[in-house]
């Protein structure tokens, strides 16, 4: 494709996916807003303790969806018909197996899980009921992620965007209805969140009802080799989601120790706003992935480099805008979630926002670079980037900086970890550009 053509394709896919991912991220933000207003600080704390479970479910769904869809696109580019035909079925096997585990945990062990996540006696009932419903809807979340990724890579980015946006809108409406008129509290918020992916999948069904889909179910046995391949290509998406959950668990424990439940409530405000803003960068990375994989499969080296440049430039622009807006309007943003106008909560959250959100200057570069290496069949480098920003830097920094600087040290942890990861990313990109001329090998079915 010519440069003008590839830029138009990039704009089409990325703009649709950013809108869709922002909508998808509003699942939990809507819960945060309505729970803050309808249940109060205890509900906000309970939600913040439960979010890591959602991140893990969502992350596994994205890992399988992104990994399978990436192999689907690469196989289409390099003529590997066998992999292209069977990868969706193998991905579906994988999703159903994992979703069954989450469903059983939600049915049998929600309160035990709530305790493990840090809920004390006052918060345990709220956290447990939210987790039970959320986990029992895990099959819906994971199937929705799988279908969104495959439909987008099947040249229907607008349909994926519409499905995500309509699903999110239904969550917002149902949150209000269940929490306020019906008075269902945390249970209502969880049910509204669980119904949203069902609505999204109903929108996606149009792709199949009109027989526009190029991927189909096949009569084959599960292949552990294919599942490993899907996992390797999609693991960076898993780490992105799971790392946010792991960071949240660690931060919750450290903040509880330093500032109690009020500090956790303040962190809940920051974390949920951050999820929406980070979804912009995730939207860029997931939007550019199908085009990158296709161009890589066809050995269009110039287009691969151009796409990476477009994506990084877009992320830097969004990062500057995001930080500027949240810094200038931090007081008003925090008050949206501060129903009781608690002065201490306001001060903690605003101060944290000014420090914590400097991470956006580096987050986009890291997320997009990990997606780039997955798309060009270098999952090892994608995994390294995701681990550095998700675990290897964040965990030791959180304990060290909190010990030295208290709550401000906790807020500084993520920006420091993202900056250190960016340094590694720049070195890997320089090396990675030397290998994109190699045509990927065909995969066994």
N, C-alpha and C positions, 0 to 999 in steps of 0.2 A: 504494500500500500504506500501511496505518497504521503509526505509529511502532513499536508493539509487534511488528507483523508483520515489519517491516524489520529490527528488532533480532534477532529469532529467526533470520531468514534469514542475517544477518551472522554470528551465532554459529555456525550450522551450517557455513557455507562456510569461515570463518576457522579454526575449531578443527580441522576436517579437514585444511585445507591446512598449518597449522603443523606438525601431526604428520607429514604427508607430506614436507614440506620438510626437517624435522629428520632424518627417515629418509634422504632423498636426500643430504643433506650428509654423512651418516656413511659414504658411499662412500670418501672420501679419509681421513676420521678413522680408520676401521677399518684402512686401509692404514698410516697413521701409527703406530698402536698396535702392530700385528703386525710391521711392518718394524723399528720401534725395538727390539722384543723379539727378533725372529728374525734380523735382519741387522746391527743396530747403528747407531752414529752415521753411518757412511758411507752406509748405506742411507737414513737419515733425510734426510741432505743431498741425496742423489740424488733422492729423492721431492720435496723442496721445490723443486728446480730444474725438475722436470717438471710440477708442478702448474699453472703458467701455461698450458700447452698444454691441459690439461683444462678450465681456466676459459674458454678461448677457444671450445672445442668446445661446452661446456655453454651458454655465453653466446649463441652463434649459434643453437643449438637453441631456447633460451628466447625469443630475439628473434622468430624466426619463429612459434613456438607462441603466445606472448603477443600478438604483433601480429595474427596471423590470427584467434585466438580473440576478441580485443577487437573486431575488425571484425565478426566473426560475431555477437557479442552486441549491438553497437550497431545492426547491420542488422536484427536481430530486433526490437529495440525500436521502430525508426522505420519498419518496414514495407518495407525495401529488400530484396525477395526475391531480386533478381539477385545482389547481393553475397553474401548469406547462402548461396546455393546453390553458388557457385563458389569461395569463398575457401579452403576446405580443400584443394581440388585444386591451386590456385595455390601454397599454402604447401608442399604435398608436393613439387611440382616444385622449389621453391627449396631445400628440405632435401636432396633427393637430389643436386642439383648441387654444393652445398657439401661434403656428406659425401664425395663421390667425390674431391675435392681432398685432404682430410685422409687418406683411405685411401691414396692414392698417396704422400703424404709419408711416412706410416708405413712403407710397403713399401720405399721407395727411399732416404729421407734421414733416418732417425731419429738417427744419430750426429752428422751435421752439425748438426741442430737442437739436439741436446744441447750441442754446443760453443757454439752461439750463445747458449744460455741460461745459460752460465757454467760448465759442467762441466769440471774439469781432468782430467788423465790418470788420477788415482786414482779419480775418480768417474764418468768417461765410460762405462765398460762397464755400470755399474748404471743410469745415467740413460738410456742409449741403448736398452737392452732394455725398460725400462718404457715409454718413449715409443713404441717400435715397436708394441707390443701395444695400448697405449691408443689410438693414432691409427687403427689398423686396425679398432678397434671403434667409431670415430666415427659411422658410419651408425646403429648401435644407440642410442648416446646421443642423437643428434639426433632420430631418429624417436620415441623414447620421450618426449622433451620435447614434441614436437608433439602426440602423442596425449594426454598428460596434460593439456595446456592445453585442447584441444578437448573432451575428455570432461568435464572439470570445468565448462566453460562450457555443456556440454550437459546441465546439471542433475544431474550425478553426482559431486559432490565427494567423497563417501565412497569411491567406486570408485577415483578418482585417488589418494586417501590410501592405500588398501589396496595399490594397485600400487606406490607409492613405498616403503611400509614393508616389504612382502614382498621387493621387490628389494634393499633395503638389508640386510635380515636374511640373504638368500642371500649377499651380499657378505661379511658378517661370518663366516658359517660357512665359506665357501670360502677366505677369507683364512687362517683357522686351518689348514684341511686342506692347502692348497697350500704354505704356508710351513713348517709344523712336521712333520706326518707324512710329507709327500711331499718336503720339503726343496727346493722350487722357488724360494725367495728372491724377488727382485724380479719375476721373470717370473710367479710364482704370484700375487703381489699384483695385478699388472696384469690377468691373466686373470680373477681373481675380480671385479675392478671392472668388466671388460667384460661379464661374464655377467649382472651385476645388471640392466641395462636390458632384457635379453632376457626375464628372469623377469618384470619389471614389465609388459612388453608382452603377455605371455601372460595376465596378470591382466586387463589392459585389453581383451583380445579378447572378454571376456564381453559387453561393451557392444554389440559387433557381431554376435556369434553369436546373441544374443537379439533382434537387430534393434531395439534401443532407440535407436540413433543417429539424430539428425536431420540430420547432415552426411554427405555421400556424395561419392564420386569422380564427376567429370563428364568427358565427352569434349570437352575444350576445349584450346586452345593456351596455352602460357605467356604471361602478360601482364606486361610490364615495368612498366606503370602500377600494376597490382595488387601486384606485388612491392615497388615503392617505397612503396606505401601500408602494406603489412604491415611493412616495415622501419621506417617512420616511427613507427608505433604501438608497435612492440616494441623500438625501439632503446635505450630506457632500461634494459630488462632485459639487453640485451647489454652496455651500459656498466657496469652493476653487476657483472657477472661478469668482463668483460675488465679492468676497472679493478683488480680484486683481483689478476689475473694480472700486469698492468703494474706495480702497486705491489710485488708480490712480486719481480719481476725487478730493479727498481731497488734495493729493499731488500737483496736478495741480494748485489748488487755492492757496495753501500755497506758492508754488514756484513762481507763477505769482506775488504774493505780494512781495516776497523777491528778485527775480532775473529776472522777466519779461519773455517774450516769449523765450529768449535764454536759460533760466534755464529750461523751459518746454521742449524745444528741446533736451537738454542734458538728462533730465529725460526720454524722449521718447527713447533715445538710450539704457539707462540702463534697462528700463522696458521691452523692447522687447527682449533684450538679456536674461534677467531674465526669461521671458516666455518660452524660448527654454530650458534653463537649468532646470527650474522647471518641464518641461514636462518629463524630465528623471525620476524624483521622482513620477510624476503622472503615468508614464508608468509602473514603478515597482508596484505601488499600484493597478492599474487596471489589470495588468497582473497576480498578485497573487490572486486577488479577486475570479475568478471562481473556483480555486483549493481550496481556503480556504472555500468557501461556500459549495462546494461539500463534502469536508472532515468533515466539521461541521455537515452537514445534515446526514452523515453516522456515526457520533459520533467517528471519528478518532482523539482523543485528542492529541496524540503524534505528528501526522502529522500537526495539526493546530499550535502547539507550534513551531515545526521545521520551518514551512513556515514563521511564524512571525520573527523568528530569521534570516532566510535567507534574508528576505526583508530588515530588519533593517541594517544588515551588508552590503548589497549591496548599500543601500542609503548612508551610512557613507563613503564608499570607493569613490562613485561618488562625494559626497560633497567635500571631500578633493582634488580630482583631479580638479573639477570645479573651486574651489576658487584659487588653485595654478595657473592654466592656465590663468584665467582672471586677476589675480594680475600681473603676469609676463609680459603678452602680452597686458596689458590694453591700452597702447599708440597706438599700431597698430590696435586694435579692434575699438577704438573710431574713428580713422582716416578713417576707411571704410565708416563711416556714415557722415563724415565731409567734404563734397565736396569742400567747400570754404576755408578749412583749417583755420577756425576761432579759434584763440588762446584762447579766453575766453571760447568758447564752449568746446574746448579740455580739458582745465584745470578743468572746472566744472564737466565734465563727468568722467574723470579719477579719480579725488578725490572721487566722488560719488561712482564709481565702487569699489574702495578699501574698503569703509565703508559698503555700501549697501549689497554687495555680501557676507559678513560674515554671513548673514542670512542662506545661504545654509547649514551651519553646523548643523542647527536645522530643516530646512524646511522639509527635507526628513523624519525624524523621525515623525513629526507631521502629514504629509499627509498619510503616510503608516499606522500609528496608527488609524487614522480616518477611513480609508478603512477597516482595520482589524475589527474594532468594527461593521461596517456595515455588513461585510461578515459573522460575527458570530451572526447576528440578535440582535445587541445591538445598534440600531440607536440613542438612546438618548445620549450615550457617544460619538459617532461619531459627532453628532450635536454640542455637547459642545466643543469638540476640534476645530472643524471648526469655530465656533463662536468666540472662544477665540483668535485664530490667525487671523481671518478675520475682526472682528469688535471690540470686547470688549476690547482688549488690544491696537490695532493699533490706533483707533480713539483718545482716550484720550492722548496716548503717542505722537501722531503726533503734536497735538496742544501744549502740554507741552514742548516737546523737541525743537520744532521750535521756541517757545518763548524764551527759554533759550539759544539755541546754533545756531539759524538761520538755514542756509542751511545744515550744518553738522548735526544738530539735526533731520532734516527730513530724511537724509540718515541713521541715527541711529535707526529710529523708527521700521522698520521691523525686524532688527536683535534682538532688545530688546523684541519685541512682540513674536517672534518665540522662543526665549530662555525661556521666562516666560511660554509659552504654553508647551514646552518640560518638564518642571518641573511637570506640571499637568499631562501630558501624562504618565510619568513614574509611577506616583501614580495610575492612572487608569489601566495601564497594569498589575500591581501587583494584583489589585482587580479583573480585568477581567479574568485572568487565572484561578481564582477559580470557574468561572461559565460556562466554555466551555464544561464541561461534560454533561450539560443539553441538551437533544434533543429538537430542536425547535418545537413548536406546529404547526399543520397543519392549513393552512389558508382557510377561506371560499372563494369561487369563487366570 
